[in-house]
Amino acid sequence: MSGVGFLLAFFVLCIAGSLIVVARHRRPKNFMHSLDEFQREMDALSRPPQPKSPPRPVRSVNERTPRSR
């Protein structure tokens, strides 16, 4: 294959790769997508839910009870 053939094959592969990348990364255009995206942002900014019961106390390593032999 001549140099022109390699150059033509290179451009065809570049264009095909670019079209694949553009098609995979395009944003959806429906109405619900924008609402879902807004809700995701609001959830990220909101406070985490508070637990209903207080957390259980954690014993430190030094407070272990001795084992009976």
Summary of the structure (lengths in Angstrom):
residues: 69
radius of gyration: 29.7
end to end distance: 85.3
largest distance: 87.1
contacts: 82
relative contact order: 0.05
helix: 59%
strand: 0%
